Amino acid sequence: MSFRSLRPFEVIGSIVVLQRKENETTDHLVNRAHELLNLKNVRTAVVQSSKVDGVERTRSFEMLAGEETLSTTHKVYGLSFSLNLGEVFYSTKLSFEHFRISKTITSNERILNLFCGVGGFTIFAAKTDPSIKVDSIDINPHAVKWARINAERNGVADQCSFYEGDALTIPTKKFAMATFDRIILPLPLLADQALLTSLPLLKKEGWLHYQCSIRLPPKEDYSEAALKHFENIWQKANFPSDWAYELFFSKIIRSFGPRINHMALDFKIEKS
Ligand SMILES: C[S@@+](CC[C@H](N)C(=O)[O-])C[C@H]1O[C@@H](n2cnc3c(N)ncnc32)[C@H](O)[C@@H]1O
């Protein structure tokens, strides 16, 4: 049995997203979809018909059963996120990470979230305390549109600023050096490049939430490999010699396949 055929379905708001199992017939898939419409609050069943792809990290879907819509509102940890699944990236597998990071934030922080999507990290962070301000960037205009709607509906719009464009160039144009207490880089594909351009914007002491994808043979230690990966990027970056990092926490967020894991690492950064 392949890894793909083990994937469970995902419920995002009122939409259940199925993955077609290996060799599964359309009739079987549609039967599964009708069964899943019995789940509480589920009104639409779709099958994912492409990989997460492109700069905007979106995926395609085909309707299977129920109401024909890709728009929904997902409720999680007391917050609500509205979105259209065809327009933006959204995964419930990141919800705990949104929540976890928000619990590490203290009052009066100014935070930069570089690949904000529909606002998961941003809104969880802003909700922790009204003194917190978050600047967020995404290249997908739909993501920025939904993130603004979500900030409004969760009552934190006055704490959040959203910018549409390239997170690799906007920060240095928009913000002064040493502006932020915390930087979040939630896109493994671009985290290494974004680290180079955004780290100068962190204050003398600050926090960095970094993500990477690590492929390893069985039984190897993913946290060690992720830290080595970061060390390598840090060395190549040629940051000033009195800048230092300390790893406080690392975890596997999710698996992309057998032996490929999406990792989260929290670093304390000091610039003495
Ligand atoms: C994995 S998704 C973000 C998920 C989001 N952080 C969350 O927690 O739900 C990656 C996001 O990065 C955005 N993106 C990709 N390249 C970008 C770039 N160069 N600048 C800004 N945003 C970018 C995509 O549009 C997408 O919304």
The ligand as an SDF file (V2000), in Angstrom:
LIG
                    3D

 27 29  0  0  0  0  0  0  0  0999 V2000
    2.2300   27.4790    2.5360 C   0  0  0  0  0  0  0  0  0  0  0  0
    1.3270   28.9040    2.0970 S   0  0  0  0  0  0  0  0  0  0  0  0
    1.1860   29.8350    3.5840 C   0  0  0  0  0  0  0  0  0  0  0  0
    0.3790   29.2490    4.6090 C   0  0  0  0  0  0  0  0  0  0  0  0
    0.0980   30.2030    5.7370 C   0  0  0  0  0  0  0  0  0  0  0  0
    1.3160   30.6790    6.3410 N   0  0  0  0  0  0  0  0  0  0  0  0
   -0.7490   29.5030    6.7440 C   0  0  0  0  0  0  0  0  0  0  0  0
   -0.2790   29.3410    7.8630 O   0  0  0  0  0  0  0  0  0  0  0  0
   -1.8900   29.1260    6.4220 O   0  0  0  0  0  0  0  0  0  0  0  0
    2.5370   29.8460    1.3210 C   0  0  0  0  0  0  0  0  0  0  0  0
    2.0800   31.2370    0.9340 C   0  0  0  0  0  0  0  0  0  0  0  0
    3.2150   31.9400    0.4480 O   0  0  0  0  0  0  0  0  0  0  0  0
    2.8020   32.7730   -0.5920 C   0  0  0  0  0  0  0  0  0  0  0  0
    3.9930   33.1140   -1.3750 N   0  0  0  0  0  0  0  0  0  0  0  0
    4.7030   32.3320   -2.2330 C   0  0  0  0  0  0  0  0  0  0  0  0
    5.7670   33.0060   -2.7210 N   0  0  0  0  0  0  0  0  0  0  0  0
    5.7320   34.2390   -2.1380 C   0  0  0  0  0  0  0  0  0  0  0  0
    6.5650   35.3840   -2.1980 C   0  0  0  0  0  0  0  0  0  0  0  0
    7.6630   35.4130   -2.9760 N   0  0  0  0  0  0  0  0  0  0  0  0
    6.2350   36.4470   -1.4670 N   0  0  0  0  0  0  0  0  0  0  0  0
    5.1300   36.4430   -0.6800 C   0  0  0  0  0  0  0  0  0  0  0  0
    4.2980   35.3990   -0.5730 N   0  0  0  0  0  0  0  0  0  0  0  0
    4.5890   34.3050   -1.2810 C   0  0  0  0  0  0  0  0  0  0  0  0
    1.7340   31.9780   -1.3390 C   0  0  0  0  0  0  0  0  0  0  0  0
    0.8830   32.8310   -2.0690 O   0  0  0  0  0  0  0  0  0  0  0  0
    1.0340   31.2530   -0.1930 C   0  0  0  0  0  0  0  0  0  0  0  0
   -0.0990   31.9590    0.2570 O   0  0  0  0  0  0  0  0  0  0  0  0
  1  2  1  0
  2  3  1  0
  2 10  1  0
  3  4  1  0
  4  5  1  0
  5  6  1  0
  5  7  1  0
  7  8  2  0
  7  9  1  0
 10 11  1  0
 11 12  1  0
 11 26  1  0
 12 13  1  0
 13 14  1  0
 13 24  1  0
 14 15  1  0
 14 23  1  0
 15 16  2  0
 16 17  1  0
 17 18  1  0
 17 23  2  0
 18 19  1  0
 18 20  2  0
 20 21  1  0
 21 22  2  0
 22 23  1  0
 24 25  1  0
 24 26  1  0
 26 27  1  0
M  CHG  2   2   1   9  -1
M  END
$$$$
